[in-house]
Amino acid sequence: MKWKQKIKAFLPPIMIEKIFEMKNIAKFKPYKNLVVKNKQLEDIHKESRCFILGSGPSIKNQDLTPLKNEIVFALNNFYVNPDFQTIMSGEKPKYYLTAPIHPPQSEAEWRSWFENMQLHIPVQTTMLFGLNSNRCNAKHIFEKYNLFTEYKKYWYFAGRHTNEYYTFNSKDIDLTRMVWSASAVSIYALLAAIYMGFNKIYLIGMDHDYFLYNHEKDMRMYESAIHQKNELHRTFGNSFYVQEFLRQYKIFKQYELLNQEFPNRIYNASAGGVLKIFDEVSLEEVLEETN
C-alpha cells in the first residue's frame, strides 16, 4: 500500500486535506516572488469583456473567427483549432493559459507538447502558466529546454483546496498568492479573468460531458493530442466513469462558488454540453452587442 493510501486509511478527510495544504504552502514558498509579478495584471481590463475558449466538441459548431476582435483566453490544447491563428490575430490582447502539469504524463511528453505549442502560438500572445506542488513543472521544463524565451510570461501557483467545509475567501483567488487547486483549466482562466477585472466573461467549449462518450477521441474538438495519449485510462483505469463524475462535481462546486461571489459576470456561450451553473447566452447575439 502506498503511503498516501495508508494515510487515507487512518485519518479523517479534513485532516488529510490540511496535511496536503501545508505541503503545498511549503512548495509555494520558492515561487512567492515569481507570482508577485501578477500584480501587474490586477484590474487591467476593468469593465471589459473576454471570451474563454475550451476544447469541448460543441465548439466545432461555432464560428469563432469574429473573436479576433475580442479579448480572448485560449486554454491548454486550443492551439490545434483550425481557426486558431485567425482568432489570435487582431488588435485586442490575446492570452494563452495552461493548467499546472500533472501525472500520468512524463516530462518527455510535456516537453513535446510545449515545444509544439510554442511553434503555433503568436509571439505577441501573453502566456499564463500554472504551477503546483509537483516536482516536475512547466518552469522546470522551460528552463531545461529553453522554451518560450521570447514570450511575455506570467505564473500562478495552485494549492488551495475547496472542500465541503470551505468558505470563500477572496485571498484564495488572488493571483499574487496561492490560488485554488482545480480539476479544470477553465477554473484557472476564470480566476485570471476575474483578477484582471473583466465584468463580462463568456465561456465557450466548456461542455463537461466526457461521460457521455465511449471513446476519448470524441470527447474534445480534436481526436488526439501530444500530451493526451490514452490519458483517461492511464489516469483512472477502469473506474473512469465513477471518477469522472466525482471530478465534475468538484469543478461544478467551484463554478458555483464563483457564480455566487460574482453574480451576472460569468456566462456560458457554449453550443452544447451540460454546464448549467451559469446563465446560457448565444455567442452570435453577444458578438452583435457593442462592447
N, C-alpha and C positions, 0 to 999 in steps of 0.2 A: 504494500500500500504506500502510495506517495505521501510525502509529508503534508501536503495540502489536504489530502483526503483524511489523514489521521487527525489533523486539527479540526476539520469539519465534523468529525465523528464525536468529538468530546466538548466542543464549545458552542454556545448559542450563536445564531447567525449575526446578531447585532455586535457581539464581541469580535467575531471573525472579521466583520467589516471594519471595525475600529483598528484592528491589528494591521490590516492591509492598507488602511488610510494612513496610519502612522508610517508605514513603509513608503507610501507614495510621497508623504511630506519630506521624508529624508532624501528620496530620489530627486525631488523637485529642487532642493537647495542649490545644486550646481547650475541650475538654469534660471534662477531668480533674476539675475542681471540681464539675461537674454530676453525674457518676456516683458521686462520693464519698458523696453523699446516700444511695446504695443500702445503705450500712452499716446503715441503719435496718431493712432487710429481713432481715438475716442471722439465720437460725435462729428467726425469729418464729413459725414453725409446726412446731417440732421435735416429732417423734413423732406428727404428724397425717397425714392422708391428703388427697389432692386429685385432681381429675379435669381432664384437659386435653382440650379439645374442638376437633377439627379439622373439616374440611368434606368428608371423603370420602363418596361416595354411600351407603355402608353405614349411615351414621348415620340415614338415613331409616327404617331398620328397627328402630330402638331407641327405647324410651320414655325420654326424658331428663328428664321433669318431676320425678322424685324428687331430681334433683340440686340442686333449690332448697334442700335441707337439707344440702348439702355445700359444701366449699371448691372453687371452680371457676376454671379459667383458660379463657376463651373467646378464640379466636385469629382474627386477620385479619378475614375477612368473615362470621364466625359470627353476627353480629347479624341476619342475614336469616333465620335459622332460625325457623320459626313458633312454637316454644316458648321463644324467647329470653327474653322478659320474665318468664315463669314461672321459668325456670332461674336468672335473675339476681336473683330475689326471695329471701326467706328471711333468716334472721339471721346466717348464716355469711358470712365475707368472700368477695367476688367480685372477680376480676381480669380485665382485658382486655389482651391483649398483641398488638402488631403487629410485624412484621419491619421492618428498615430499608427505606425505599422505594428504587426502582431503575428503570432504563430497562427497557422502551421507553416507559413511560408518561410523559406530560408533567406539568408542575407543575399545569396546569389539571385534568387527570384525577385526580391525587392530591388536590387541593383538594376537588373534588366528592365524592370518596369519603369523606374525613374529615368534611366537612360533613354528609353523610348519616349517617355513623356516629354523630356527635355527637347527632343527633336521636333516635337509638334507644337509646343506652346510658344506663342509670340513673346519675344524678349521684353516687351513693354508691359507684360502682364505682371501684376503684383501677386506674389505667391504667399500662401499661409500654410505652414506645415505643422502637423501635430506631433507632440512628444508625450511619452508616459514613462512608467517605471521599467519598461522593457529595456534590457541591456543593449540590444541592437536597435537603434532608432535611425530615423531619416538623417539626422545631423551627423551621426557617425558615418553613415554611408556616403553622404555628400562630401565630407572632409576626406574620407579614404579614397574616393574615386573622382574627386574634383568635379562635382556636379553642381549645376545651377549657379555657377560663379558670376554670371552676367545679369542675374535677375535680382530685383528688389524682393527681399525675403523677410517674412515675419514668422515667429514661432509661438505656439501656445502649448501649455502643459496640462494634460488631463489627468485627474486623480481623485476628484471629489465624488463620493458615492451618494446616490439619491435613493435610499431605501424607503420602505413603507413609513418609517418614522421621520423622514426628512421634512424639515421646514425650510421654505425658500429663503435664501439669503443672497442679496444682490452681489455680495463679495465673491460668491461662488461662480458667477458668470462674468467676472471682471478679467479681461484678457491679460492684465498685468499680474495676475495671481494664478494659483492652481484652480482650474475650472472643472466642471462636471466631467466625469468619465461616462462616455456614451457608447451605445452599440450601433449607432448610425452616424455617418458623416454629416447628414443633414442637421443633426443637433448642433454640431460644432459650427456649421455655417450660420445657423440661426443665432448662436451666441455672438459670433463675429458681427453679423448684421445689426443686431441689437446694440452692441457696443459701439458700432460706428454711427448709430443714431438714426438709421432708416425708420421712417414712420409707416411705410407700406412695404411688406416683404411677401413676395409671391413664390410659392413652391411649385416646381414643375418636374414631372417624372419621379415623384415620390409615391410609388404605388404600394409598397409594403405588402406585397401579396405573393411572395415566394412560395408559400404553402399551397397555392392554387395550381402549381405546375409540377409535372412529373420529372422534368428534365431541367438541369441547371441552365442549359443553353437558351431556354425560353423565358427565364426569369428576369432578364435585363434587355436593354435595347440592342446589345451586342451578344453574339453567341459564345465568345470566349475572350479571355484576356491573359496577358503575360503573367499576371500575378494571381490569377484565379483558375488554376488548373485543378478541376475537381475539388474546389475549395470546400464546399459544404460537406461533402463526405469525409474529407480529411479533418474537418473541424468537429463535426457532430457524429460521424459514423452512421450507425443505423437508427439513431434516435433523432434524426433531423427534424421531423415534424413537431415532436414534443418540444425540443429545444428552440425551434424557430418561433413557436407561439409564445414561449417564455421571453425570448429576445424582443419580440414585437411588443409584448406587454410593457417591458421596461422602457422601450422607445416611446410608446404612446403615453406613458406616465410622465415622461419628461416633456413631451409635446404639451400635455395638459397643463403642467406647471407653467410653461411659458405662455400659454394662451390665457391662463388666469391672471398672470402678473402683467401681461402686455396685451390687453384686450383690443380688438379691432386693429391689430397691427400686422398679423400674420394670416395669409390666405392660401388656400390650396387651389392652384390653377392647373393641376394635373388633369389629363384627359381620361383617367381611369384609376383603378386601384381601390384600396379600402381605407384610405386616410380620411376619417370623419371628424377629427378633432377641430379642425379649422373650417371656417366658412368657405364654401366652394364658389369659385368665380370662373368665368370664361376668359381664357387668355386673350382671345380675339377682342373681346369687349374692353378688357383692361388696356390693351395696346392702343385702342381708339381714343382713350381718355388722354387729356392733356396732363403731362407730368408736372 
